[in-house]
């Protein structure tokens, strides 16, 4: 037993194992998260081995070298408190910096208890992203909320969706977005105004219930209409939405629909915070890849 920690790239099957750990931690991953995350950036998944045994891992996603995101950071419970997670976290940060162009920023959503730790690593607090939960009845009421025109997202050319997403996310992410909006066990909808895209949202089935993410719209009217239509996909079970606290309209939306706060993360950045249309972000995409 050498007790030597080895940091290396993760295999595809190990990512499935990491997702299983996340489910046991209560992170409630989507049914197809592993395959979609891997397709986005297979080099992003970093493993920590101790004497040949996988004891931890995490993601260091690079979006074309323009923006990085650290997520999915897990160490098996029996190996915590020994400095192994610290070694893994710092190794991931350095590896991700090496994958980005000089001056590019890195984002992360960290649990509040670890916020001071991440600050020591150079990350600066931006805002809180709060997870909310609602119980959706078997037969939710359906109505044309505020007369908004809600249509399948595939109605719009993909380039329009990609351009809209770029106003709400720090880098272009065509590979991720193309797979995300077309994934099985999901529904992707857009809001149309005068023939143009004025917002979109995706709801996907998870280990427990469904999650909406992203929910990006011009304003509260479009967000409310999209939420109401997406919620029907979760009929008979729980629905989750990760809403940013720095958008007051997003906070009004979750309270309007009777959602209850169940979890939260601190959005932090290493490097300059990206310039985003924060008023459009009613729900973040994922805590794992941004």
N, C-alpha and C positions, 0 to 999 in steps of 0.2 A: 504494500500500500504506500504509494509515493505521496499521497495527499497533495498532488500538484494539480492546479486548476488549468485546464486547457480551453482557450477561447477559439472557436472555429465557426465556419459556416454550417448552417443547419441543413439537414436533408428534408425532402418533402414529407416523408413519413413522420419525422420528428415534429414538423409543424402541426400535424394532426394531434400529436401527443400534447403539444403546447396548448392547443385549443381546448383539449380535454381538461388540462389543468385550469385554464381560464374558466371553463364551465363550473368546475368544482369550487372555484373562488367566488362564484356568483356573478361573473361578468356577463353571462348570458349571450354567448356569441351566436351569430346567425348560422343557419344550417349550411351555408355554402361559403362562409368567410374564408376558410383555409385555402380553398382553390382559387378564390378571387384575389386574396392577398398575395399568394404565391405568383399568380400570373402578372400581378402589377410589378413586382420587383423580387425575383427569387434570391437575389444577393443580399436582401435586406435582413434575412433571418439568421440570427447569431445564437450559437449554442455554447453553454458552459458545461464542460465535462470534468468530473472528478473521478480519477481512477477508472476511466472508461465508461462512467455512468452519467447520463444526462441529468443535471441537477438544476438547470436554469436556462433561460433564453429570453430573447426579445427581438424587436424589429427596429431597424434603422433605415427607413424608407427614403430613397432619394428620388425626387421628382425632377428628372432631367438635369440634375446637378444644381438646380435653381433654388430648391427648398428641401429641407430634410425634416423628417418627423420620427421621434423616438416614442415607441409604444410597445405594448404587449410584454412588459417587463415582469417576469415571474421567476422566483426561486422556490424550489420545493420546500415546504414548511420545515422539514427536519434539518435543512441545511441553512436556515436563516440564523442571523446573529453571530456568524463566524467570519464576517468580512468578505465572503464569497460574492454576495450580491454587489457589494461596493466595487470589487474588482471587475465584475461583469459590466456594471453600469458605466464605469469610466472607460473600459475598453470599447464599448459600443459607441460612446460619444466620440472618441478619437477616430474610430473607424468611419463614422458617419461624416465627420469633418473632412476626412481624406477623400470622401466620395463627392463632395460638393465643390463648386467653384469658390474661389476666395471671396469672403464677405457674405456668402449666402447664410441665411438664418436657419435655425432649427427650432421647431415647435414641439411641444409635448403637453399631454393632459395628465397631470400627476395627482395622486390622491392627496388630500389636504395634509395628512399626517407626515408626508414626505416633502412638503413644500420647502421647508428650511434646508433640507438635505440637497434638493435640486438647486436651490439658490447658491449654495456653496460651490456648485459645479458651474456657475455662471449664468444660470437661467433666471430671468426676471419675470415676475408675475404680471399678467395682462388682465385677466378676468376669470370668473368662475363659469364653468359649463355644468349645469345641473340636470340630473336625470329625473324625469317625472314619469309617473305611472297612472294609467286610467284603466278601469274595467269596462270593456265594451260589451253591451248586451248582445244576445243572440240575434236579435232583429233591430239593429240600430236604425234610428229615424233617418230617412234619406230626404234631402231637399236641395234645391239649387240655392246654396248659401250666397246671399247678396247678388244673385244673378251672374256669378262668375262663370266663364266658359272653361270647364275642366275637361280635358281630352287626354287620350293616351299620349305619353311623352314621345312615342315613336312617330306621332303626327308631324313633329318638327324635324328638320334636318339635324343630324348629329352635330354639325359645326355650330349651329345656334345654341344647342345645349351646352357644348364645350365652352363657347364664349361666355355664356351666362355664368357657368360654374366658375370661370376664371375671375369673375368679379368678387366671388365669395371665398376663394381658396387661393393661397399664395403662389401657386404655379399651375401651369397647364398639366392635366393628368388624363390624357385621352385613353390610355390603355386601361387604367382603373375604371374610368367613368363608363366606357363602352361595355365592359363586363358587368359593372354594378347595376346599370339600369336594365340590362337584359337577363339578369340572373333568374334561375327557377325559383319558385315559391316566393315571388315578389310581385309588386305592382308599382309601376312608374307612371306618374301623371304630370301633365303640364297645365298651366293656366294661360289661356290665349286671350289677348286683347288687341283688337284691330289687326289681327293676323300675325301678331308677334308674340314671342314667348315672354311672359311676365312673371315667371316663376315655375319651379318644379319640385317634386318630392318623390321619394322612394320609400316604400314600406316592405320589409322582408320578414319572413318567419325565422324565429330564433328558437333556442332550446326551450325557452318559456315565452309563449305569446309571440308578439311582433314588435319590431322597432321601426320608427320612422327616422330616416336619415339618408341624405340630407333633406332639409326643407328650406329652400332658398326662394324668396319671392320679393317682388317690388314693395309690397306693403302688407298691412294686416288683413285687408280684405281678401287678397289672394291667398295668404297663409291660412286664414280661417277656412276658406273654401277647399283648399287642397287637404288640410287636416281632416275635415269632415268626410271627404271622399276616401282618403287613405284609411281612416279609422274603420270603415266598413270591412276592410280586408282582415281585420283582427276580431271580427264578430265572435262573441262567446269566450273571449279570453283577454288577457292583459295586453296593453299597448304602452310602449315606452317611447319617450322623446327626450333627447339631450339638447336642452335649450340654453343659449348663452345669456348670462345675466346682464351683459352690457348692452343688450337690446331690450329696452323696456316693453316694446310691443310683443316680443316673444314671451316675456313674463306674463303679460296680460292674456296672451293666447292660452297658455297652460292653465291659468286660473279660471278663465272663461269656460274651459272644457272640464273643469273639476279634477284636473290631474294633481297627484300628490307627489311631493319631492321625496325621493328614496335614496339618492346617491349624488355625489358631485366630485368634480375634479378641478384643479387649478390649471388654466391654460397659461403656459409660460414659454418664453422665447429666449434662445441664446442668439444674440445678435439683434439687429434692428427689427422691431415688430413690423410685420407686413402691412401694407396699405390695402385694406379691404373695405367693401361696402357692408360694414357691420350691421347696418339697419336692414339688410336683406337676409341676414342669417337668423332664421327662426329655429333651426335644428342643425347641429353639426352632423357630419357624415358618420364617423366612427371615432372612438377614443384610441383605437389602435393604429390607424394610418392617417388620422387627421380628418 
